[in-house]
Amino acid sequence: MSTTTTPTTAPRPTSTHTGPRPSAINLARTTATAARVLRQLRHDPRSIALMILIPCVMLVLLRYVFDGSPRTFDSIGASLLGIFPLITMFLVTSIATLRERTSGTLERLLAMPLGKGDLIAGYALAFGALAIVQSALATGLAIWFLGLDVTGSPWLLLLVALLDALLGTALGLFVSAFASSEFQAVQFMPAVIFPQLLLCGLFTPRSNMHPVLEAISNVLPMSYAVDGMNEVLKHTDMTATFVRDALIVAGCALLVLTLGAATLRRRTA
């Protein structure tokens, strides 16, 4: 009597796991991302000039526009010292990030063991380093060469200018997700920046505005940036209002960076 044995075939694995995905921000991955962005920017002198030189040029022009009225320059120069870095960092960051989205670079990076938090933090770190240089040059130029007269510490002015630049970076990273071309990225400026510029209290005190506009200005981060600059302009010491304004600007930048991370999507399986 013969017996026939049927060979058993091992079941195929059904798991599609491709390795552990990073769940927390890793310092090495973040700094590697920041270094890559800085290397790319090094080959883009126009962007570097826009970030570093344009705020300084604008301050010089503003100083000599009010050459016959230096007190006017003192009253609005400090506010614009925070606004100019925000605008330039918004423009450069949104366009640079959009290039990486449309070229497929972000998609390839997200297919690697790189968390969304690492990516956003790396971009923020790279542009933040440039923001430090930009803010330091603009603040030093305004105070020591253009004669901007402030009552408080110049270091507090630098702090607010840096926070404004980081906020512009965060806004640029966020809006790049909603643009499909560089032209569309620039079009976000009237929607995101101009309303804040009109309502921040630069042209008239916010308390003089229509109550509806004043209420809107109370939730816009640029309003607190201008308020913080005015605190340094008028007070010798750090005030509680200044601390509040600085924390609000920093908190808004962190919130927008978190929203920017949420716009990143992995399409690779």
PyMOL commands that set and color helices and strands:
alter all, ss='L'
color gray80, all
select helices_A, chain A and resi 27-42+45-52+54-65+70-103+105-110+116-145+154-178+182-192+194-199+206-208+211-217+221-234+240-262
alter helices_A, ss='H'
color red, helices_A
deselect
rebuild
show_as cartoon
